[in-house]
Amino acid sequence: MSTNTNEQSTPQETTTSSLTQEQPTSAFTQETAMHVTKDVINLAHVNAPWSQTWNYLHINNIPFSVPAPEVRGTLYARLPPLFDRMTCGLGKDAQKWIESVAPDAHVIEIPKGTKRTEPVVVDVNADAHEAKDTGIIVREGAEATIVLVSYGKEAQDTTSANLARIVAERESVIHLVEIVAMNDTHQHLQGVALDVDDRAKIDVHQYALGGKKVAFGFSCDLHGNSSRLDLMLRYFTCEHERLDVNHLCRQRGRNTRCTMLSNGILTDYAYKTLRETIDLVHGAKGSKGNEAETVLVASDNVMNETLPVILCDEDDVLGNHGASIGSIGPEQLAYLADRGLTEEEANKLFTRAIFDDAAIHAPDTVSRNAVLDRARVIVGDDVADDFTDALGENHARSYQINGVIED
């Protein structure tokens, strides 16, 4: 095992339509295009933290090679300028690439004061090389559940992406669920940017359940007074998979609250990197931020990197961060052995708990099926069937968006 922990101090929906013209277009900048080699782009600075550390640690970003976008003379609809100022945790280069390869961008609006009963679902099928670019506005006093689910089962090398920029107006409430459940041949970019106004509340559940190379890039701007973010990441990484996560929360409003908790399991030859940054900006008086991670190591061959960071430019604030990394202890093993469980069986119980939690928090059929399909591969058909029996049928309706990366 290799570990590196570096610490520093009835709603309305609006969808844009496609536009076809006889002129080529691309959202890619010349700077980014310089990285094109044949039909591949080597994206720079993917998941770079807000405050970088020593380069020799190789933790400041992750290299990502993606298909170069082709210009075919079709002009796709893009998000309105409101979303241009929002950059997800993946970084500008990755965000521009997703904008370039995604078909029409879509805007969804939850009207003022409404409580949406069915979830807004943006699903990406990695088997079909899909990429989606979505903007969501939750108006003042509204409440909505948003699901970003990305899945793939076929044994083929693919690249997919799911990008969402979300505006939370005053006193709105957002329940965000992110699920990435793919086999070990897919690479995927998952990006979220949140803009949060006064007294708005955001709770996030992220589940990284598999993928050859997966990057989660999450950024949240708590500029509103008394705004709040509660984020929970759970992950399972196995075989030769690589998971790379970048969480950033900037607390700019007064009396804001941020909690980011992560826990997961690494086994086989898995490689995981987590960067978490809480930025207590000047003027954020009375704000509090907390970040913590717990990693269960189930193999001597895994690689774990954790970079928890607290940035502070204000006196009247409170920030905490930390990480706990290890395997099941001797006392715990003895306790489990007395009850007939081996260490391997105990690790399987922890793995099952992650998939169980993901299935419980999947609010619609698409996301739940993605979790169950991956569970069948990792923990077996019997366990997946147990999940299905316990949870029952799910008849939730969803708003779905189509989008395929054009070769």
C-alpha positions in Angstrom: 0.0 0.0 0.0 1.2 3.5 -0.8 -0.4 6.4 1.0 0.2 10.1 0.5 -1.6 12.6 2.7 -0.6 16.2 2.3 -2.2 18.9 4.5 -2.3 22.7 4.2 -3.7 25.3 6.3 -46.2 21.3 -11.5 -43.0 23.0 -12.3 -42.0 24.7 -15.5 -39.2 23.3 -17.6 -37.3 25.2 -20.3 -35.1 23.5 -22.8 -33.0 25.2 -25.5 -33.5 24.0 -29.0 -30.9 23.0 -31.6 -29.8 25.4 -34.4 -28.3 24.1 -37.6 -26.3 26.5 -39.9 -23.8 26.1 -42.7 -20.8 27.2 -40.6 -18.5 25.3 -38.3 -18.2 26.0 -34.6 -16.3 24.8 -31.6 -16.3 26.0 -28.0 -12.6 25.0 -27.8 -10.0 27.7 -27.3 -6.7 27.9 -29.2 -4.8 27.3 -26.0 -6.6 24.0 -25.4 -6.5 23.0 -29.0 -2.7 23.1 -28.8 -2.8 19.9 -26.9 -4.3 18.0 -29.8 -2.3 15.1 -31.0 -3.8 13.3 -34.0 -7.4 12.6 -32.9 -6.7 12.9 -29.2 -6.6 15.9 -26.8 -4.4 15.8 -23.7 -6.4 17.9 -21.2 -4.2 20.0 -18.9 -4.9 20.9 -15.2 -7.9 18.5 -14.7 -9.1 18.6 -11.1 -6.4 21.0 -10.1 -6.9 22.2 -6.5 -7.5 25.9 -5.7 -4.2 26.0 -3.8 -1.5 23.7 -5.2 1.2 21.8 -3.4 4.6 20.6 -4.3 4.8 19.2 -7.9 7.0 16.3 -7.0 4.0 14.8 -5.1 2.2 14.4 -8.4 -1.1 15.3 -6.7 -1.9 18.7 -8.3 -3.9 17.3 -11.2 -4.6 14.2 -13.3 -3.7 13.8 -17.0 -6.7 13.0 -19.2 -6.6 12.0 -22.9 -10.0 12.5 -24.7 -11.2 12.3 -28.3 -10.8 15.6 -30.2 -14.1 17.2 -31.2 -14.9 17.2 -34.9 -16.3 20.3 -36.6 -19.2 19.2 -38.8 -20.8 22.6 -39.7 -23.5 22.2 -37.1 -24.1 25.0 -34.5 -25.5 23.6 -31.3 -27.4 25.6 -28.7 -25.3 26.5 -25.7 -26.2 27.7 -22.2 -27.0 31.4 -21.6 -24.4 33.8 -20.3 -25.7 33.3 -16.7 -23.7 30.1 -16.6 -20.6 31.3 -18.3 -19.1 32.5 -15.0 -19.4 29.1 -13.4 -16.5 26.7 -13.6 -16.8 23.2 -12.2 -14.1 21.5 -10.2 -12.8 19.7 -13.3 -11.2 23.0 -14.5 -11.6 25.2 -17.5 -10.0 22.9 -20.1 -12.1 19.9 -19.2 -15.3 22.1 -19.1 -14.6 23.5 -22.5 -14.0 20.1 -24.0 -17.4 18.9 -22.6 -19.1 21.9 -24.1 -17.4 21.1 -27.4 -18.5 17.5 -27.7 -21.9 17.6 -26.1 -24.9 18.2 -28.4 -27.4 20.8 -27.5 -27.1 22.2 -24.0 -30.3 22.2 -21.9 -31.6 24.6 -19.4 -34.1 23.5 -16.7 -35.9 25.9 -14.5 -37.8 25.1 -11.2 -40.2 28.0 -10.7 -40.3 30.2 -7.6 -41.9 28.7 -4.5 -42.6 25.3 -6.0 -41.6 21.9 -4.6 -40.9 19.4 -7.4 -42.0 15.9 -6.5 -40.3 14.0 -9.3 -36.5 14.2 -9.7 -34.7 16.0 -12.5 -32.5 13.3 -14.0 -29.6 13.8 -16.3 -28.3 10.4 -17.4 -25.2 9.6 -19.4 -24.8 6.2 -21.1 -21.1 5.6 -21.4 -21.7 2.7 -23.8 -23.0 5.2 -26.3 -20.1 7.7 -25.8 -22.6 10.3 -24.4 -21.7 13.8 -23.1 -24.2 16.2 -21.6 -24.1 19.9 -20.7 -26.9 21.1 -18.5 -27.8 24.3 -16.7 -30.4 24.2 -13.9 -32.0 27.2 -12.1 -33.9 26.6 -8.9 -35.8 29.8 -8.2 -36.4 31.5 -4.9 -38.0 29.3 -2.3 -38.2 26.3 -4.6 -37.1 22.7 -3.8 -35.9 20.0 -6.2 -34.1 16.7 -6.4 -31.4 16.6 -9.1 -29.8 13.3 -10.2 -26.7 13.0 -12.3 -26.2 9.4 -13.2 -23.5 8.0 -15.5 -23.3 4.3 -16.3 -21.8 1.7 -18.7 -21.8 -2.0 -18.9 -20.2 -2.9 -22.2 -16.6 -4.1 -22.4 -15.4 -1.3 -24.7 -13.1 1.7 -24.3 -15.2 4.8 -24.2 -15.1 8.4 -22.9 -18.1 10.1 -21.5 -19.0 13.2 -19.6 -21.7 14.8 -17.4 -21.5 18.5 -16.7 -24.1 20.4 -14.7 -24.1 24.0 -13.6 -26.7 24.8 -10.9 -28.0 28.1 -9.6 -29.7 28.0 -6.2 -31.6 31.3 -5.6 -32.6 32.6 -2.1 -34.0 30.1 0.3 -34.1 27.3 -2.2 -33.4 23.7 -1.3 -31.6 21.3 -3.6 -31.0 17.5 -3.1 -28.2 16.5 -5.5 -27.4 12.8 -6.1 -24.4 11.9 -8.3 -23.8 8.3 -9.3 -21.0 7.0 -11.5 -21.3 3.2 -12.0 -19.2 1.8 -14.9 -17.0 -1.2 -15.6 -13.2 -1.0 -15.9 -13.1 -0.1 -19.6 -14.8 3.4 -19.4 -13.2 6.7 -18.6 -15.5 9.5 -17.4 -15.6 13.2 -16.5 -18.2 14.3 -13.9 -18.4 18.0 -13.3 -20.6 20.2 -11.1 -20.7 23.9 -10.3 -23.0 25.4 -7.8 -23.9 29.1 -7.2 -25.7 29.4 -3.8 -27.6 32.5 -2.7 -28.9 33.7 0.8 -30.2 30.9 3.1 -30.2 28.3 0.3 -29.4 24.8 1.4 -27.7 22.1 -0.7 -27.2 18.5 0.3 -25.1 16.3 -2.0 -24.7 12.5 -2.1 -21.9 11.3 -4.5 -21.3 7.6 -5.3 -18.2 6.5 -7.3 -18.9 2.8 -7.9 -16.5 2.0 -10.8 -14.8 3.1 -13.9 -11.4 2.7 -15.5 -10.6 6.3 -15.0 -13.1 8.7 -13.3 -12.7 12.3 -12.4 -15.2 14.0 -10.1 -14.9 17.8 -10.2 -17.1 19.6 -7.7 -17.2 23.4 -6.9 -19.6 25.3 -4.8 -19.7 29.1 -4.2 -21.6 29.9 -1.0 -21.8 33.7 -1.6 -25.2 34.0 0.1 -25.4 34.8 3.8 -26.5 31.7 5.9 -26.2 29.4 2.9 -25.2 25.8 3.5 -23.6 22.8 1.8 -23.6 19.2 3.1 -21.7 16.8 0.9 -21.1 13.0 1.4 -18.9 11.0 -1.0 -18.8 7.2 -0.9 -16.6 5.2 -3.2 -15.5 1.7 -4.1 -12.5 1.4 -6.3 -11.0 -2.0 -7.3 -8.7 -3.8 -9.8 -6.7 -1.2 -11.7 -9.3 1.5 -11.6 -8.4 5.1 -10.9 -10.6 7.6 -9.1 -9.7 11.3 -8.9 -11.8 13.7 -6.9 -11.6 17.5 -6.5 -14.0 19.2 -4.0 -13.9 23.0 -3.6 -16.2 25.1 -1.5 -15.7 28.9 -1.3 -17.5 30.4 1.7 -18.0 34.1 0.9 -21.2 34.9 2.6 -21.6 35.5 6.4 -22.6 32.6 8.7 -22.3 30.0 5.9 -21.8 26.3 6.7 -19.9 23.7 4.8 -19.5 20.0 5.6 -17.7 17.6 3.3 -17.3 14.0 4.4 -15.8 11.2 2.3 -15.4 7.5 3.0 -14.7 4.5 0.8 -12.8 1.2 0.1 -9.7 0.6 -2.0 -8.8 -2.9 -3.0 -6.7 -4.8 -5.5 -4.5 -2.2 -7.4 -6.9 0.7 -7.1 -5.6 4.3 -7.2 -7.5 7.1 -5.6 -6.8 10.8 -5.2 -8.9 13.2 -3.1 -8.4 16.9 -3.0 -10.7 18.8 -0.7 -10.5 22.6 -0.2 -12.5 24.9 2.0 -11.8 28.6 1.3 -13.0 30.9 4.0 -12.9 34.2 2.1 -12.5 37.6 3.6 -15.9 38.8 4.8 -17.3 35.4 5.6 -17.7 36.2 9.3 -19.3 33.6 11.5 -18.8 30.8 8.9 -17.8 27.3 9.7 -16.2 24.6 7.5 -15.4 20.9 8.1 -13.9 18.3 5.9 -12.9 14.7 6.8 -12.2 11.4 5.0 -12.0 7.8 6.1 -10.4 5.2 3.8 -10.6 1.5 4.3 -7.6 -0.2 2.6 -8.3 -3.8 1.7 -5.0 -4.6 -0.2 -1.3 -3.9 0.1 -1.1 -2.8 -3.5 -3.4 0.2 -3.6 -2.4 3.8 -4.0 -4.1 6.5 -1.9 -3.5 10.2 -2.0 -5.4 12.8 0.1 -4.9 16.5 0.1 -7.2 18.3 2.6 -6.8 22.1 2.6 -8.3 24.9 4.6 -7.7 28.4 3.3 -8.6 31.3 5.6 -8.6 35.1 5.1 -11.0 36.0 7.9 -10.7 36.0 11.7 -14.2 35.1 12.9 -14.4 31.7 11.3 -13.9 28.0 12.2 -12.3 25.3 9.9 -11.4 21.7 10.5 -10.0 19.0 8.3 -8.4 15.6 8.5 -8.1 12.1 7.1 -8.1 8.6 8.6 -6.5 5.7 6.6 -6.1 2.1 7.5 -7.4 -1.5 7.4 -9.6 -3.4 9.8 -7.8 -3.5 13.1 -6.8 -6.7 15.1 -9.5 -6.1 17.7 -12.1 -5.7 15.1 -11.0 -8.8 13.3 -11.1 -10.8 16.5 -14.6 -9.5 17.2 -15.7 -10.6 13.7 -13.9 -13.9 13.9 -15.9 -14.7 17.0 -19.0 -14.3 14.9 -17.7 -16.5 12.1 -16.5 -13.8 9.7 -13.1 -13.7 8.0 -11.4 -10.4 7.0 -12.4 -11.0 3.4 -16.0 -11.4 4.4 -15.9 -8.3 6.6 -14.6 -6.3 3.7 -17.4 -7.6 1.6 -19.9 -6.3 4.2 -18.4 -2.8 4.0 -18.6 -3.0 0.2 -22.2 -4.1 0.4 -23.0 -1.2 2.7 -21.7 1.3 0.1 -23.9 -0.2 -2.7 -26.8 -0.5 -0.3 -26.5 3.2 0.6 -26.3 4.2 -3.1 -29.4 2.2 -4.0 -31.4 3.8 -1.1 -30.5 7.3 -2.2 -31.1 6.6 -5.9 -34.5 8.3 -6.3 -35.5 7.1 -9.8 -35.4 4.0 -11.9 -32.5 5.0 -14.1 -30.1 5.7 -11.2 -31.3 2.7 -9.2 -30.7 0.3 -12.2 -27.2 1.7 -12.7 -26.4 0.9 -9.0 -27.9 -2.5 -9.2 -26.2 -3.4 -12.4 -22.8 -2.5 -10.9 -23.7 -4.3 -7.7 -24.2 -7.5 -9.6 -20.7 -7.3 -10.9 -19.1 -6.4 -7.5 -21.1 -8.2 -4.8 -23.1 -10.7 -6.9 -26.6 -11.3 -8.1 -27.9 -12.5 -4.8 -27.0 -9.3 -3.0 -28.4 -7.2 -5.8 -31.6 -9.1 -5.7 -31.8 -8.5 -1.9 -31.5 -4.8 -2.6 -34.4 -5.0 -5.1 -36.6 -7.0 -2.8 -35.9 -4.6 0.1 -36.4 -1.4 -1.8 -39.4 -2.5 -3.9 -40.4 -1.1 -7.3 -39.6 2.5 -8.0 -42.0 4.4 -10.2 -40.5 7.8 -9.9 -40.7 9.9 -13.1 -37.7 11.7 -14.4 -36.8 14.5 -16.8 -34.2 12.9 -19.2 -31.8 14.6 -21.7 -30.3 12.9 -24.7 -26.7 13.6 -25.9 -24.1 11.6 -27.8 -20.4 12.6 -28.4 -20.1 12.7 -32.2 -17.0 10.8 -33.5 
